[in-house]
């Protein structure tokens, strides 16, 4: 296959404005990439209302520079659209990150996909889902720029461009994806939403948890017209090959982009020293999900509840509390019948977390922490009471 078919530009350790401008030049120049006079939609990652220095959300300066570049094409309209994780407030995320002020500065619209009209989109190539409820504005704009953050994810190994499109769908669909085969659902979604440009923000990255914490500065921008090519190169910086990330593997087998990394022409590949530095940072991937005496039964847990659980555990550990109990959470946890039976019989207190967990153990739990999602402060308070 011709190496020119898939092209990715990597820019490192320069001002963001320079990195984005240079990446656009590598891919053919601004005007050959973004046509003039178009309605342009930019989608960052605002999964939660946290600033970029946590590693959880897109750097607002990246969005500002992209708007500046788009304005050079005399666009008909520019919008920034997003839907935070289920149960979270998207507009609060816009405010916390300062993207609302950036939009106001340049006359761009802010679209909360949660509040936008929704359409049922058929998925002709879908293997796990045949229809998906998606925010209508996604299909009303001429040009779509996807701006994910490079992050580690508890269920999908990494969350980059392909998974960032989950922010385009209805909250009910986000829950449904986690009940089904999440990797295949992500690929199915990517067969009906096609970003024209993917700009991976790897300036500050969450390499332990997708909702932030212990951020790592990589000072890197990755750009491609093909979302899978961008994700493959970004994942490779953390030491992951395509076989290590299931949704990338499925996507490559489904013809959504390159089948191997060798098919990608990489502009400005990082030298060995820089790659080793980034790889070393990536070795932090995966958060210790343990407290001595605390047992966890979970399956199909969404990012929000899992993130709240981890935040509560961090605080308990920091303050020296060791809860002696079993926690149950996740949309598919009812399938763990043997573990649930054992937990019920061993005499330790059982705590149901979130709507899914409490539903499964409601008849015999010592405590229930309701919510969709449950909140870290609630989990912390209950588990603190159950310390031995």
C-alpha positions as CSV (number, residue, x, y, z in Angstrom):
1,X,0.0,0.0,0.0
2,X,1.2,3.6,-0.8
3,X,2.5,5.1,2.4
4,X,1.1,8.4,1.4
5,X,-2.5,7.3,1.9
6,X,-2.4,7.8,5.7
7,X,-0.4,10.7,7.0
8,X,0.3,11.8,10.6
9,X,2.2,14.8,11.8
10,X,3.9,14.7,15.2
11,X,5.0,18.0,16.8
12,X,6.9,18.2,20.0
13,X,8.2,20.7,22.6
14,X,7.3,23.9,20.8
15,X,4.7,26.6,21.5
16,X,1.2,25.2,20.7
17,X,0.6,27.7,18.0
18,X,3.8,26.6,16.2
19,X,3.0,22.9,16.6
20,X,-0.5,23.2,15.1
21,X,0.6,25.5,12.3
22,X,3.5,23.1,11.4
23,X,1.2,20.0,11.6
24,X,-1.2,21.6,9.2
25,X,1.6,22.4,6.8
26,X,2.8,18.8,7.0
27,X,-0.6,17.6,5.9
28,X,-0.8,19.9,2.9
29,X,-1.4,23.4,4.2
30,X,-4.5,24.9,5.9
31,X,-6.5,25.8,2.8
32,X,-6.1,22.3,1.3
33,X,-7.3,20.7,4.6
34,X,-10.1,23.0,5.7
35,X,-12.1,24.4,2.7
36,X,-13.2,28.1,2.8
37,X,-16.7,29.3,3.7
38,X,-17.7,26.1,5.7
39,X,-19.6,25.6,8.9
40,X,-16.9,24.2,11.2
41,X,-17.6,22.1,14.4
42,X,-14.8,21.6,16.9
43,X,-15.2,18.8,19.5
44,X,-12.8,18.8,22.5
45,X,-12.8,16.3,25.3
46,X,-14.6,17.9,28.2
47,X,-15.5,14.6,29.9
48,X,-15.7,16.3,33.3
49,X,-15.5,19.8,34.7
50,X,-11.7,19.9,35.3
51,X,-9.0,22.1,33.9
52,X,-6.4,20.8,31.5
53,X,-3.7,20.7,34.1
54,X,-5.4,17.6,35.5
55,X,-4.8,15.8,32.3
56,X,-8.6,15.1,31.9
57,X,-9.6,17.7,29.4
58,X,-8.5,19.3,26.2
59,X,-6.1,22.2,26.5
60,X,-8.1,25.4,25.9
61,X,-5.1,26.9,24.1
62,X,-5.2,24.1,21.6
63,X,-8.9,25.0,20.8
64,X,-8.1,28.7,20.6
65,X,-5.3,28.2,18.1
66,X,-7.5,25.9,16.0
67,X,-10.2,28.6,15.9
68,X,-7.5,31.1,14.8
69,X,-6.5,28.8,12.0
70,X,-10.1,28.1,11.0
71,X,-10.8,31.9,10.9
72,X,-8.1,32.2,8.1
73,X,-10.5,30.2,5.9
74,X,-13.4,32.7,6.3
75,X,-15.8,30.1,7.7
76,X,-19.5,30.6,7.6
77,X,-19.8,29.5,11.2
78,X,-17.7,28.0,14.0
79,X,-19.0,26.0,16.9
80,X,-17.5,24.1,19.9
81,X,-19.7,21.2,20.8
82,X,-19.4,18.5,23.5
83,X,-21.3,16.3,26.0
84,X,-19.6,15.6,29.3
85,X,-19.9,12.1,30.9
86,X,-23.3,10.9,31.8
87,X,-24.5,12.8,34.9
88,X,-22.1,15.7,34.5
89,X,-22.8,19.3,33.5
90,X,-21.3,20.1,30.1
91,X,-21.8,23.9,30.5
92,X,-19.9,23.8,33.8
93,X,-17.0,22.0,32.0
94,X,-17.0,24.8,29.3
95,X,-16.8,27.4,32.1
96,X,-14.1,25.6,34.2
97,X,-11.9,25.1,31.2
98,X,-12.4,28.7,30.0
99,X,-13.6,27.5,26.6
100,X,-16.8,29.6,27.0
101,X,-14.7,32.7,27.1
102,X,-12.6,31.6,24.0
103,X,-15.9,31.0,22.1
104,X,-17.1,34.5,23.1
105,X,-13.8,36.1,22.1
106,X,-14.0,34.7,18.5
107,X,-17.7,34.7,18.0
108,X,-18.0,30.9,18.0
109,X,-21.1,29.1,19.3
110,X,-21.1,26.8,22.3
111,X,-23.3,23.6,21.8
112,X,-24.1,21.3,24.7
113,X,-24.9,18.1,22.9
114,X,-26.9,16.9,25.9
115,X,-29.5,19.7,25.3
116,X,-29.3,19.7,21.5
117,X,-32.0,17.9,19.4
118,X,-31.2,14.2,19.0
119,X,-31.6,12.0,15.9
120,X,-31.7,8.2,15.6
121,X,-28.9,7.3,13.2
122,X,-28.9,3.9,11.5
123,X,-25.6,2.0,11.6
124,X,-25.6,-0.1,8.4
125,X,-22.2,-1.6,9.3
126,X,-22.9,-2.0,13.0
127,X,-22.1,-5.3,14.6
128,X,-23.1,-4.5,18.1
129,X,-25.6,-1.6,17.6
130,X,-27.9,-1.0,14.6
131,X,-29.1,2.5,15.7
132,X,-27.5,5.2,17.8
133,X,-29.1,8.4,19.2
134,X,-26.7,11.2,18.3
135,X,-26.7,14.9,18.8
136,X,-28.2,16.4,15.6
137,X,-25.6,19.3,15.2
138,X,-22.9,16.7,14.4
139,X,-24.6,16.3,11.0
140,X,-25.4,20.0,10.5
141,X,-21.8,21.2,10.1
142,X,-19.7,20.8,7.0
143,X,-16.4,20.2,8.6
144,X,-15.7,18.4,11.9
145,X,-12.5,18.7,13.9
146,X,-12.0,16.1,16.7
147,X,-9.7,17.2,19.5
148,X,-9.2,14.4,22.0
149,X,-6.7,14.2,24.9
150,X,-4.2,11.3,25.0
151,X,-5.3,9.4,28.1
152,X,-5.2,5.9,29.7
153,X,-8.6,4.3,30.2
154,X,-9.7,1.7,32.7
155,X,-11.8,-0.3,30.2
156,X,-10.5,0.6,26.7
157,X,-6.7,0.8,27.6
158,X,-6.5,4.2,25.9
159,X,-9.0,6.9,25.1
160,X,-8.0,9.1,22.1
161,X,-9.8,10.1,18.9
162,X,-12.2,7.2,18.3
163,X,-13.5,7.0,21.8
164,X,-13.8,10.8,22.1
165,X,-16.7,10.5,19.7
166,X,-18.7,9.0,22.6
167,X,-19.2,12.7,23.6
168,X,-21.5,13.0,20.5
169,X,-24.1,10.5,21.7
170,X,-27.0,10.7,24.1
171,X,-26.3,9.8,27.8
172,X,-28.6,6.8,27.5
173,X,-26.4,5.5,24.7
174,X,-23.2,6.0,26.8
175,X,-24.7,3.7,29.4
176,X,-25.8,1.2,26.7
177,X,-22.3,1.1,25.3
178,X,-20.9,0.0,28.6
179,X,-23.5,-2.7,29.0
180,X,-22.6,-4.1,25.5
181,X,-19.2,-4.7,23.9
182,X,-17.7,-1.3,24.4
183,X,-14.9,-1.7,21.9
184,X,-17.2,-2.8,19.1
185,X,-19.7,-0.1,20.0
186,X,-16.9,2.5,19.6
187,X,-16.1,1.1,16.2
188,X,-19.8,1.0,15.2
189,X,-20.1,4.7,16.2
190,X,-17.0,5.6,14.0
191,X,-18.8,4.1,11.0
192,X,-21.4,6.9,11.1
193,X,-19.4,9.9,12.4
194,X,-16.4,10.9,10.4
195,X,-14.1,13.6,11.7
196,X,-12.4,15.5,8.9
197,X,-9.4,16.2,11.0
198,X,-8.2,14.7,14.3
199,X,-5.9,16.7,16.5
200,X,-4.6,14.7,19.5
201,X,-3.8,17.0,22.4
202,X,-0.9,15.3,24.1
203,X,0.3,18.5,25.8
204,X,-0.8,17.4,29.3
205,X,-2.1,13.8,29.6
206,X,-3.8,11.7,32.2
207,X,-1.8,8.5,32.1
208,X,-3.3,6.8,35.2
209,X,-7.0,7.6,34.9
210,X,-9.2,9.1,32.2
211,X,-10.8,11.6,34.7
212,X,-7.5,13.1,35.6
213,X,-5.0,12.9,38.4
214,X,-1.2,12.7,38.3
215,X,-1.0,14.5,34.9
216,X,2.1,14.1,32.7
217,X,3.4,16.8,30.4
218,X,4.3,15.4,27.0
219,X,4.2,18.7,25.1
220,X,3.1,17.0,21.9
221,X,0.5,17.5,19.2
222,X,-0.5,14.7,16.8
223,X,-2.6,15.4,13.7
224,X,-4.1,13.4,10.9
225,X,-7.1,13.4,8.5
226,X,-7.6,9.7,9.5
227,X,-8.8,9.1,13.0
228,X,-7.5,5.6,13.3
229,X,-4.0,6.6,12.0
230,X,-3.9,9.4,14.6
231,X,-4.9,7.0,17.4
232,X,-2.4,4.3,16.4
233,X,0.5,6.7,16.4
234,X,-0.7,8.3,19.7
235,X,-1.1,4.9,21.4
236,X,2.3,3.8,20.1
237,X,3.9,6.7,22.0
238,X,2.8,5.0,25.2
239,X,4.0,1.6,24.1
240,X,0.8,0.2,22.8
241,X,0.6,-1.6,19.5
242,X,-2.7,-2.1,17.6
243,X,-3.1,-5.6,19.1
244,X,-3.1,-4.1,22.6
245,X,-6.1,-1.9,22.1
246,X,-9.2,-3.8,21.0
247,X,-11.2,-1.1,19.4
248,X,-8.2,0.0,17.3
249,X,-7.7,-3.6,16.1
250,X,-11.4,-4.0,15.2
251,X,-11.4,-0.7,13.4
252,X,-8.4,-1.7,11.3
253,X,-10.0,-5.0,10.4
254,X,-13.2,-3.1,9.5
255,X,-11.3,-0.9,7.0
256,X,-11.6,2.4,8.9
257,X,-7.9,3.1,8.3
258,X,-4.4,1.5,8.2
259,X,-4.1,-2.2,9.1
260,X,-0.5,-1.7,10.4
261,X,1.5,1.2,11.6
262,X,3.9,0.7,8.7
263,X,1.2,2.0,6.3
264,X,1.3,5.4,8.0
265,X,3.7,8.2,6.8
266,X,4.8,10.0,9.9
267,X,6.1,13.5,9.6
268,X,8.7,14.5,12.3
269,X,8.9,11.1,14.0
270,X,10.3,11.5,17.5
271,X,13.9,10.6,18.1
272,X,14.8,7.7,20.4
273,X,15.5,9.9,23.4
274,X,12.2,11.7,23.3
275,X,10.3,8.4,22.6
276,X,11.9,6.8,25.6
277,X,11.0,9.8,27.8
278,X,7.4,9.6,26.7
279,X,7.4,5.8,27.0
280,X,8.7,6.1,30.6
281,X,5.9,8.4,31.4
282,X,3.5,5.9,29.9
283,X,4.7,3.2,32.1
284,X,2.7,4.8,34.9
285,X,-0.4,3.5,33.0
286,X,-3.0,1.8,35.1
287,X,-4.0,2.9,38.6
288,X,-3.6,0.7,41.7
289,X,-7.2,-0.2,42.4
290,X,-6.7,-1.6,45.9
291,X,-7.0,-0.8,49.6
292,X,-6.0,-3.6,52.0
293,X,-9.2,-5.2,53.4
294,X,-11.4,-3.6,50.7
295,X,-12.9,-6.1,48.2
296,X,-14.3,-4.8,44.9
297,X,-16.7,-6.7,42.6
298,X,-17.3,-4.8,39.4
299,X,-18.1,-5.3,35.8
300,X,-19.1,-2.9,33.1
301,X,-18.5,0.1,35.3
302,X,-18.8,3.5,33.6
303,X,-16.0,6.0,33.8
304,X,-18.0,8.3,36.2
305,X,-18.7,5.7,38.9
306,X,-15.2,4.1,38.6
307,X,-13.6,7.5,38.7
308,X,-15.6,8.4,41.8
309,X,-14.6,5.1,43.4
310,X,-10.9,5.7,42.7
311,X,-11.1,9.3,44.0
312,X,-12.7,8.0,47.3
313,X,-10.0,5.3,47.6
314,X,-7.2,7.8,47.1
315,X,-8.5,10.0,49.9
316,X,-9.1,7.0,52.3
317,X,-5.6,5.8,51.6
318,X,-4.1,9.3,52.1
319,X,-5.9,9.7,55.4
320,X,-5.0,6.2,56.6
321,X,-8.4,4.6,56.6
322,X,-8.8,0.9,55.6
323,X,-12.5,0.0,55.1
324,X,-13.2,-3.6,55.8
325,X,-16.1,-4.4,53.4
326,X,-17.1,-5.4,49.8
327,X,-18.1,-2.8,47.2
328,X,-20.3,-3.8,44.3
329,X,-20.7,-1.6,41.2
330,X,-21.1,-1.8,37.4
331,X,-23.9,-2.4,34.9
332,X,-22.9,-6.0,34.3
333,X,-22.0,-6.9,37.9
334,X,-25.1,-9.1,38.2
335,X,-23.2,-11.6,36.0
336,X,-20.6,-12.1,38.7
337,X,-22.9,-14.6,40.5
338,X,-20.3,-16.7,42.3
339,X,-18.4,-13.7,43.6
340,X,-21.6,-12.0,44.8
341,X,-22.7,-15.3,46.5
342,X,-19.3,-15.6,48.2
343,X,-19.4,-11.9,49.3
344,X,-22.9,-12.4,50.7
345,X,-21.8,-15.5,52.7
346,X,-18.5,-14.2,54.1
347,X,-20.1,-11.9,56.7
348,X,-18.4,-8.6,55.7
349,X,-20.5,-5.5,55.1
350,X,-21.6,-5.0,51.4
351,X,-21.9,-1.6,49.8
352,X,-23.7,-1.1,46.6
353,X,-22.4,1.9,44.6
354,X,-24.4,3.7,42.0
355,X,-27.7,2.8,40.5
356,X,-26.4,-0.4,39.0
357,X,-24.6,-1.7,42.1
358,X,-27.3,-0.9,44.5
359,X,-29.9,-2.6,42.4
360,X,-28.0,-5.9,42.5
361,X,-27.4,-5.9,46.3
362,X,-30.3,-3.9,47.6
363,X,-31.8,-6.8,49.5
364,X,-28.7,-7.6,51.5
365,X,-26.3,-4.7,51.5
366,X,-25.2,-2.9,54.6
367,X,-25.2,0.5,52.8
368,X,-26.3,1.8,49.5
369,X,-24.8,4.8,47.7
370,X,-27.3,5.8,45.1
371,X,-26.7,8.1,42.1
372,X,-26.0,7.8,38.4
373,X,-23.2,8.4,38.8
374,X,-22.4,8.0,42.5
375,X,-20.3,10.8,43.9
376,X,-16.8,10.4,45.4
377,X,-17.7,12.3,48.6
378,X,-20.7,9.9,49.2
379,X,-18.5,6.8,48.7
380,X,-15.7,8.2,50.9
381,X,-18.2,9.0,53.8
382,X,-19.8,5.5,53.8
383,X,-16.5,3.6,53.4
384,X,-14.9,5.7,56.2
385,X,-17.7,4.5,58.6
386,X,-16.9,0.9,57.7
387,X,-13.2,1.0,58.7
388,X,-12.0,-1.8,60.9
